[in-house]
């Protein structure tokens, strides 16, 4: 057993994700103390070897490192405030989802109360926790992360430290979720369209996969370079070309009684950029449409 395995860890919050986190520590051989407002959620973990704390104060006092994953930052902040004295000098690793400002506010609270704090964002579903492909972002004091990195490894094979700003993991989290939601929304919109002519989702799927693999995926690295350089001129798929194409999508969606709010929003951004004289730019230049211009 390694030195890291011997370190006790407390997990606060035993929803699906919190339970998965506690399970990963147990599988690693850590003495794992668990606490949840609804005590019955500790039963399965106790059967696996976890130690259930009757009170949150007991759970905190049992370990030098506290991992918390609850429904909201508001809930988390109430819990932490209730044991502020017991947390002093300990490490809190927060894996609750929220906003960048909530993370920064909590980091400030931790600093004021003598608590070592790391904020994190889990980019995985509970079933992926503990697997090599599970990605978790962290931010906060670099020394604290370095000291706890080995302890946190059982949670996922890809732990990435993003710097001292506690709000950055949440920005990464929301950025990747934006991609997820946009892609899935575009996909199901496409399925709604082809469904109007009796095409099944499975029948259309091979063409979706080909489109993603051969057109969309290769375009992403190129777009990143364009965004970083600020150079968007293209002769491949300009905004002028896309302006005409998306008008067909919007018109057809309306004719087929398929909701097209998302398509209309994209159309408006493309038309705005073209009207500003950027018709020869690539789709990556829509990043400028997302940025709110300062008013003078």
Secondary structure, DSSP 8 states (H G I E B T S, - for coil): --HHHHS-EEEE--SHHHHHHHHHHHHHT--EEEE-SSGGGGHHHHHTT-EE-SSHHHHHHT-SEEEE--S-HHHHHHHHHHTHHHHTTSEEEE-----HHHHHHHHHHHHHTT-EEEEEEEES-GGGTTSTT-EEEEEE-HHHHHHHHHHHGGG-SEEEE--S-TTHHHHHHHHHHHHHHHHHHHHHHHHHHHHTTT--HHHHHHHHHHHIIIIIHHHHHHHHHHHHHT--B-SSS-HHHHHHHHHHHHHHHHHTT---HHHHHHHHHHHHHHHTT-TTB-GGGGHHHHS-----
